[in-house]
Amino acid sequence: MTDQNIREKLRQKPTDVIKVVMFGPESTGKTTLSQQLARHYNTVWAPEYAREYLQNVWNNERRTCEQKDLIPIAIGQMSLENDLAQKATDVLFCDTDLLETKVYSKEYYGGYVDPLLDEAARNNQYDLYFLTYIDVPWEADDLRDRPTQRKEMFEAFKKALDEHGKKYIILKGNKKQRLEKAIKEVDKLLAEKKKNN
């Protein structure tokens, strides 16, 4: 695949829906929150493509993520997001984005980020990020591997949002508290959009 082909596949398609990203370290409740919010707003949510991709890699090859996997993961993620944005009502909840993939690349591969991934992570736009804090219990699975580095990973995600000038809210507390706070913030975005239309 040429660089131009990859660029095209990593680009967001234009849409009128509000896009909200769950962002943060593994095992901090992003998927649960995505599902709850999608149900609350009667819309769809974009799951984390990396989980399906890497579970297949693990099942078939008994290996974990390698650098060569990141562009296919990013392409799969954007394909999902672009398709689901067409089916969303007023808002699409994304269980991750390419900036999250970029953070993992930096943290796991000695600071390296593929230039095409970096470009897409900078160019793709979202209305709000929910940065999920590490105050929920760690849940182990085949793919999660840094239970002792949750604080460092949280700081890496926060730093990425700050460096990229992203609008974000930190979510802490139990599932109910997080959901209530998230709904308040999404309601604000929807009200703002209505006012401007």
Backbone bond lengths (Angstrom), bond angles and torsions (degrees), N, CA, C in turn:
res aa  C-N    CA-C-N  psi(-1)  N-CA   C-N-CA  omega(-1)  CA-C   N-CA-C  phi
1 M - - - 1.459 - - 1.534 109.65 -
2 T 1.325 116.54 134.10 1.468 119.33 -179.85 1.529 110.17 -76.78
3 D 1.334 114.97 162.86 1.471 119.77 176.86 1.527 110.75 -57.52
4 Q 1.337 116.35 -39.24 1.468 120.08 -178.80 1.530 111.22 -64.65
5 N 1.334 116.38 -40.47 1.482 121.01 176.79 1.525 110.48 -61.40
6 I 1.339 115.68 -44.51 1.468 120.25 179.72 1.525 109.77 -63.04
7 R 1.329 115.76 -45.25 1.476 120.93 178.21 1.527 111.27 -53.47
8 E 1.328 115.58 -47.00 1.468 121.24 179.82 1.519 111.11 -60.02
9 K 1.328 115.88 -43.50 1.469 120.64 -176.52 1.531 112.62 -72.04
10 L 1.331 117.14 -20.94 1.470 120.68 179.76 1.528 112.45 -93.80
11 R 1.331 116.55 -0.71 1.468 120.74 -175.99 1.523 111.23 -88.84
12 Q 1.334 115.55 139.94 1.463 120.20 174.76 1.522 109.71 -72.76
13 K 1.324 115.87 139.41 1.465 119.94 171.98 1.526 107.63 -83.66
14 P 1.328 117.55 145.11 1.473 119.56 179.50 1.534 111.45 -60.58
15 T 1.310 115.52 142.25 1.467 121.00 178.55 1.531 109.05 -155.00
16 D 1.324 115.73 155.79 1.471 120.40 178.29 1.521 112.27 -91.71
17 V 1.323 117.20 -10.11 1.471 118.13 -175.35 1.531 110.98 -75.57
18 I 1.323 114.46 150.31 1.462 121.31 172.70 1.525 107.48 -72.34
19 K 1.335 116.56 138.75 1.469 119.98 178.93 1.521 109.77 -118.41
20 V 1.328 114.99 125.71 1.463 121.87 -179.45 1.527 108.19 -121.72
21 V 1.333 116.43 131.28 1.469 121.57 -176.62 1.528 111.18 -109.22
22 M 1.337 115.98 134.19 1.463 121.39 168.09 1.530 105.50 -87.49
23 F 1.309 116.53 128.47 1.460 120.80 -167.66 1.516 108.99 -139.80
24 G 1.325 117.32 136.32 1.454 118.96 177.38 1.511 112.29 147.37
25 P 1.332 116.14 -179.28 1.462 120.81 -176.78 1.521 112.56 -63.28
26 E 1.338 115.05 165.13 1.460 120.21 179.02 1.530 110.05 -65.53
27 S 1.322 114.35 151.90 1.464 121.96 177.52 1.530 112.91 60.54
28 T 1.338 116.19 44.82 1.474 120.16 175.43 1.530 111.68 -123.65
29 G 1.327 117.07 18.97 1.464 120.42 171.31 1.517 116.18 88.25
30 K 1.322 118.68 17.56 1.473 120.32 -176.59 1.528 112.47 -66.24
31 T 1.326 116.42 -44.03 1.468 120.01 -177.55 1.521 110.78 -67.10
32 T 1.322 116.08 -44.77 1.476 120.35 178.04 1.528 110.19 -56.61
33 L 1.315 116.36 -46.64 1.465 121.10 -178.53 1.529 111.34 -65.22
34 S 1.328 117.11 -41.46 1.475 120.74 178.10 1.525 110.29 -57.75
35 Q 1.328 115.73 -45.97 1.475 120.78 -179.20 1.524 111.11 -64.69
36 Q 1.343 116.20 -44.99 1.470 120.36 -178.83 1.533 110.96 -62.06
37 L 1.321 116.15 -44.43 1.463 119.98 -178.17 1.531 111.34 -67.82
38 A 1.320 117.05 -40.93 1.465 120.18 178.43 1.532 110.20 -61.49
39 R 1.325 115.80 -41.25 1.469 120.30 178.37 1.535 109.96 -64.16
40 H 1.333 116.31 -45.99 1.465 121.20 -178.32 1.530 111.85 -59.69
41 Y 1.326 116.56 -41.06 1.471 120.58 -176.42 1.529 112.74 -97.55
42 N 1.335 116.25 8.71 1.459 121.78 177.99 1.530 111.50 51.55
43 T 1.315 115.47 51.56 1.460 121.18 -179.21 1.530 109.21 -136.17
44 V 1.316 116.48 -168.96 1.467 121.11 -179.84 1.526 109.79 -107.50
45 W 1.329 115.23 165.28 1.460 119.99 175.85 1.527 108.53 -134.13
46 A 1.324 115.79 149.09 1.468 121.66 -179.47 1.523 109.19 -94.95
47 P 1.335 118.12 112.46 1.459 119.69 -179.79 1.528 112.06 -69.71
48 E 1.313 115.51 172.09 1.461 121.44 179.89 1.529 108.50 -83.93
49 Y 1.318 116.35 106.57 1.462 121.74 -177.48 1.531 111.87 -60.36
50 A 1.326 116.30 -33.69 1.470 120.86 -177.91 1.526 112.09 -56.51
51 R 1.318 117.60 -35.40 1.471 119.68 -177.34 1.533 110.74 -64.09
52 E 1.324 116.08 -47.25 1.469 120.19 179.59 1.538 109.98 -64.52
53 Y 1.321 115.64 -46.56 1.466 121.36 -179.01 1.533 110.93 -59.38
54 L 1.340 116.17 -49.73 1.470 120.24 -175.40 1.531 112.72 -74.09
55 Q 1.339 116.32 -28.96 1.466 118.54 174.91 1.525 109.40 -64.72
56 N 1.341 116.84 -40.36 1.473 121.04 177.03 1.524 110.93 -63.29
57 V 1.338 115.88 -42.69 1.476 120.52 178.37 1.530 109.37 -60.89
58 W 1.328 115.21 -45.06 1.470 119.86 -179.11 1.537 110.51 -64.06
59 N 1.326 116.48 -47.19 1.467 120.94 -177.95 1.535 111.89 -62.87
60 N 1.337 115.84 -39.55 1.468 120.21 -173.63 1.520 114.34 -91.83
61 E 1.335 116.77 -32.32 1.471 119.41 -174.16 1.524 113.31 -120.52
62 R 1.344 117.21 -4.83 1.464 122.49 -178.64 1.538 111.76 51.70
63 R 1.338 115.35 44.39 1.460 120.00 175.74 1.519 108.81 -133.71
64 T 1.318 114.82 160.31 1.466 119.93 177.78 1.527 108.77 -97.06
65 C 1.308 115.61 -176.02 1.461 122.22 -175.84 1.533 111.48 -61.04
66 E 1.316 115.04 137.01 1.467 121.95 174.14 1.533 108.24 -121.89
67 Q 1.322 115.09 164.26 1.460 120.90 -178.14 1.529 112.11 -52.72
68 K 1.338 116.09 -39.37 1.474 121.43 -177.02 1.539 112.52 -64.57
69 D 1.335 116.80 -17.24 1.467 120.75 -179.06 1.531 113.28 -81.53
70 L 1.325 117.77 -17.47 1.466 119.83 -169.12 1.527 114.55 -67.82
71 I 1.310 117.76 -40.34 1.473 118.98 178.51 1.534 110.78 -68.20
72 P 1.347 120.28 -46.50 1.474 118.58 174.48 1.538 112.93 -57.67
73 I 1.328 117.25 -37.66 1.473 120.58 177.24 1.528 109.89 -64.16
74 A 1.324 116.78 -46.23 1.471 121.02 -178.74 1.529 110.75 -63.03
75 I 1.337 117.26 -40.94 1.476 121.16 178.62 1.532 109.98 -63.76
76 G 1.330 116.36 -44.34 1.472 120.39 178.66 1.517 111.67 -61.78
77 Q 1.334 116.16 -39.56 1.469 120.80 179.89 1.527 111.24 -63.86
78 M 1.331 116.16 -46.28 1.464 119.03 -177.90 1.521 111.66 -69.04
79 S 1.316 117.49 -33.86 1.457 120.95 177.19 1.532 110.23 -62.35
80 L 1.340 115.53 -45.33 1.470 120.91 176.69 1.518 111.23 -59.84
81 E 1.347 115.37 -49.94 1.468 120.23 -177.32 1.527 111.35 -61.09
82 N 1.328 116.64 -45.83 1.471 119.79 -178.75 1.523 111.80 -63.81
83 D 1.332 117.30 -39.98 1.474 120.46 178.40 1.527 110.87 -65.93
84 L 1.331 115.65 -46.44 1.474 119.38 -175.14 1.523 112.57 -72.33
85 A 1.314 118.06 -26.84 1.473 120.74 177.27 1.533 110.37 -61.18
86 Q 1.344 116.36 -29.53 1.476 120.18 178.33 1.530 111.58 -73.19
87 K 1.340 116.40 -21.40 1.475 120.65 -177.00 1.528 112.54 -100.39
88 A 1.329 116.49 -11.14 1.476 120.32 -176.65 1.521 110.36 -70.52
89 T 1.320 116.86 154.12 1.461 120.70 176.08 1.529 107.82 -80.66
90 D 1.322 118.48 -94.70 1.467 120.51 -179.58 1.517 112.86 -100.32
91 V 1.333 115.93 -19.99 1.465 119.47 -173.54 1.525 109.75 -145.34
92 L 1.346 115.50 141.65 1.461 121.66 174.51 1.518 107.84 -114.03
93 F 1.329 116.10 127.95 1.468 121.03 176.69 1.527 108.22 -99.38
94 C 1.327 115.32 125.89 1.464 121.42 -177.40 1.518 109.44 -108.94
95 D 1.330 115.55 124.52 1.465 121.04 -177.88 1.525 111.73 -73.12
96 T 1.313 117.26 -4.00 1.466 123.53 176.61 1.524 107.93 -174.14
97 D 1.322 117.54 177.36 1.461 121.74 171.61 1.527 108.45 -150.90
98 L 1.313 116.89 -176.16 1.467 119.82 -176.12 1.522 112.49 -73.07
99 L 1.329 117.33 -22.10 1.462 119.42 175.48 1.532 109.50 -66.68
100 E 1.315 116.82 -36.69 1.473 120.86 175.92 1.534 110.05 -62.34
101 T 1.332 116.48 -43.35 1.469 120.65 177.55 1.524 110.19 -61.44
102 K 1.323 115.79 -38.62 1.467 120.72 178.25 1.534 111.13 -63.18
103 V 1.321 116.90 -42.83 1.472 120.56 178.99 1.530 109.89 -60.72
104 Y 1.336 116.55 -46.39 1.472 119.35 179.18 1.525 111.00 -61.18
105 S 1.326 116.59 -40.72 1.458 120.36 178.76 1.528 110.75 -58.90
106 K 1.329 116.16 -47.78 1.471 120.63 -179.95 1.527 111.80 -61.93
107 E 1.329 115.84 -44.48 1.460 120.62 -175.11 1.532 113.26 -72.68
108 Y 1.321 116.82 -34.08 1.462 120.66 -174.65 1.531 113.49 -94.61
109 Y 1.318 117.08 -22.81 1.472 119.48 -173.33 1.532 111.86 -122.40
110 G 1.328 114.49 43.41 1.464 120.51 171.30 1.513 115.32 58.98
111 G 1.343 116.35 35.67 1.462 120.05 177.52 1.520 113.70 89.82
112 Y 1.348 118.11 -5.39 1.473 120.60 -177.43 1.527 111.28 -75.87
113 V 1.343 115.82 135.36 1.465 122.23 170.98 1.526 107.02 -136.66
114 D 1.328 116.88 127.90 1.462 120.62 176.25 1.532 108.62 -56.36
115 P 1.335 118.60 131.86 1.473 120.88 -177.73 1.533 113.72 -56.17
116 L 1.339 117.83 -33.39 1.469 120.27 179.88 1.531 111.42 -71.72
117 L 1.328 116.02 -36.52 1.470 120.42 175.20 1.526 109.74 -66.39
118 D 1.315 116.22 -43.51 1.465 121.44 179.50 1.533 110.82 -59.95
119 E 1.319 115.93 -45.90 1.472 121.27 -179.68 1.529 111.09 -60.26
120 A 1.336 116.25 -46.94 1.469 120.35 -179.06 1.528 111.14 -66.49
121 A 1.333 117.05 -39.90 1.471 120.89 179.21 1.528 110.45 -61.57
122 R 1.323 116.53 -34.27 1.476 120.54 178.77 1.524 112.03 -76.71
123 N 1.326 116.82 -36.92 1.475 120.61 -172.83 1.521 114.14 -83.10
124 N 1.326 118.13 -35.26 1.464 120.53 -176.94 1.527 110.06 -69.58
125 Q 1.330 115.47 137.41 1.469 120.83 -171.78 1.530 112.13 -116.83
126 Y 1.334 114.39 142.53 1.467 121.63 177.05 1.519 108.36 -133.75
127 D 1.331 115.88 156.38 1.461 120.06 -176.79 1.525 112.33 -81.32
128 L 1.337 116.56 -30.24 1.461 119.87 -177.31 1.527 110.01 -162.63
129 Y 1.327 114.83 146.39 1.459 122.03 173.21 1.527 108.77 -114.74
130 F 1.328 116.39 136.61 1.459 121.26 167.99 1.522 107.21 -103.50
131 L 1.325 116.00 111.49 1.469 121.68 179.13 1.526 107.93 -89.11
132 T 1.330 116.18 112.84 1.471 120.92 -173.47 1.531 110.55 -87.40
133 Y 1.329 114.43 126.47 1.461 121.03 -176.08 1.543 110.77 -80.06
134 I 1.336 114.69 167.54 1.478 121.34 -173.18 1.533 113.00 -94.02
135 D 1.339 116.54 25.28 1.470 119.78 -178.49 1.531 112.64 -91.84
136 V 1.330 116.88 22.85 1.468 121.05 173.27 1.528 107.28 -115.65
137 P 1.340 118.27 152.23 1.468 119.92 -176.40 1.533 112.34 -62.57
138 W 1.317 115.48 143.70 1.465 122.18 175.04 1.524 109.11 -69.21
139 E 1.336 116.85 133.47 1.467 120.68 174.90 1.523 108.14 -119.15
140 A 1.320 116.11 115.22 1.468 121.11 -177.34 1.526 111.43 -74.43
141 D 1.337 116.12 149.02 1.464 122.05 168.98 1.529 108.26 -154.51
142 D 1.340 117.58 -172.99 1.471 121.13 -176.82 1.531 112.97 -61.62
143 L 1.337 116.61 -26.99 1.467 120.22 -169.14 1.520 114.26 -103.71
144 R 1.306 117.74 -23.74 1.471 120.36 -176.69 1.522 110.21 -80.04
145 D 1.345 116.05 137.41 1.459 116.19 -171.83 1.530 116.52 -144.27
146 R 1.327 118.61 9.38 1.473 117.51 -178.89 1.536 112.69 -130.25
147 P 1.324 117.26 56.51 1.469 118.73 -177.32 1.522 113.58 -63.37
148 T 1.333 117.73 -25.53 1.472 120.00 -177.49 1.525 113.04 -92.46
149 Q 1.332 116.67 -2.27 1.470 119.09 -177.58 1.526 112.43 -118.45
150 R 1.315 115.94 30.23 1.463 119.63 -175.04 1.531 111.75 -64.37
151 K 1.332 117.07 -40.59 1.465 121.05 -178.59 1.534 110.36 -64.24
152 E 1.352 115.62 -46.21 1.470 119.57 179.32 1.529 111.10 -61.99
153 M 1.324 116.07 -41.14 1.468 119.24 -179.99 1.526 110.67 -66.97
154 F 1.338 116.87 -41.31 1.468 119.49 177.41 1.531 109.92 -57.69
155 E 1.331 116.61 -45.05 1.472 120.84 -179.35 1.525 111.11 -63.15
156 A 1.338 117.00 -36.14 1.473 120.72 178.58 1.533 110.54 -65.29
157 F 1.327 116.58 -39.93 1.466 120.09 178.59 1.534 111.13 -68.47
158 K 1.307 116.60 -42.77 1.471 120.87 179.19 1.534 110.30 -62.14
159 K 1.315 115.97 -43.83 1.468 121.69 179.37 1.536 110.83 -59.64
160 A 1.324 116.61 -41.97 1.474 120.90 179.66 1.526 110.75 -61.45
161 L 1.325 117.08 -43.29 1.473 120.46 178.94 1.526 110.49 -63.52
162 D 1.332 116.28 -43.42 1.471 120.60 178.96 1.526 110.76 -63.32
163 E 1.324 116.95 -47.07 1.472 121.12 -177.78 1.519 112.64 -64.26
164 H 1.330 117.01 -32.17 1.463 120.97 -178.70 1.528 112.57 -93.17
165 G 1.326 116.39 3.48 1.468 120.50 177.00 1.521 113.90 63.71
166 K 1.320 116.76 35.86 1.471 120.89 -178.04 1.533 110.63 -86.47
167 K 1.321 115.15 146.33 1.470 121.31 176.04 1.533 107.30 -82.77
168 Y 1.346 116.33 122.89 1.462 117.66 -177.83 1.525 111.97 -146.11
169 I 1.327 113.33 158.67 1.465 123.74 176.88 1.524 106.50 -126.70
170 I 1.330 117.43 131.76 1.467 120.12 175.61 1.530 108.41 -84.41
171 L 1.321 115.99 128.89 1.470 121.13 178.14 1.519 109.66 -105.40
172 K 1.339 115.31 123.92 1.464 121.86 177.51 1.515 108.74 -126.82
173 G 1.333 115.13 169.94 1.465 119.60 175.40 1.514 112.76 97.06
174 N 1.329 114.96 -170.92 1.467 119.36 -178.81 1.532 110.47 -78.28
175 K 1.331 116.16 177.39 1.474 120.77 -175.97 1.521 112.23 -57.44
176 K 1.329 116.41 -41.69 1.464 121.33 -177.68 1.532 110.57 -65.54
177 Q 1.340 116.79 -45.54 1.461 121.15 -179.65 1.523 111.20 -63.33
178 R 1.322 116.25 -42.85 1.470 120.32 179.19 1.520 110.97 -63.15
179 L 1.331 115.59 -45.38 1.464 119.90 -178.33 1.529 110.64 -62.61
180 E 1.327 117.06 -44.46 1.475 120.28 -179.95 1.524 111.79 -60.65
181 K 1.331 116.28 -43.57 1.460 120.00 179.75 1.532 110.49 -65.96
182 A 1.334 116.14 -42.69 1.463 120.95 179.97 1.527 110.86 -61.57
183 I 1.323 116.95 -43.87 1.475 120.88 179.94 1.530 110.52 -60.64
184 K 1.332 116.69 -43.33 1.477 120.28 177.89 1.520 111.06 -56.33
185 E 1.329 116.25 -45.03 1.468 121.27 -177.72 1.530 111.70 -69.03
186 V 1.321 117.50 -40.94 1.466 120.98 179.61 1.531 109.71 -68.07
187 D 1.337 116.91 -39.70 1.469 120.15 176.40 1.535 111.00 -57.50
188 K 1.331 116.46 -39.32 1.475 120.76 177.51 1.523 110.60 -61.44
189 L 1.318 116.59 -45.15 1.475 120.80 179.56 1.528 111.20 -61.44
190 L 1.335 115.63 -43.16 1.467 120.04 -179.12 1.530 111.14 -65.84
191 A 1.334 116.30 -39.97 1.475 120.73 178.77 1.522 110.70 -64.19
192 E 1.327 115.08 -42.35 1.464 121.19 178.68 1.529 111.72 -61.59
193 K 1.327 115.10 -43.33 1.480 120.43 -179.84 1.531 110.29 -63.77
194 K 1.335 114.96 -41.98 1.480 120.32 -179.23 1.523 109.94 -62.88
195 K 1.327 115.59 -42.16 1.470 121.69 -179.00 1.543 111.02 -63.04
196 N 1.330 115.44 -37.17 1.471 120.26 -176.72 1.518 114.09 -83.20
197 N 1.332 116.90 -9.12 1.481 119.07 -179.20 1.515 112.26 -94.62
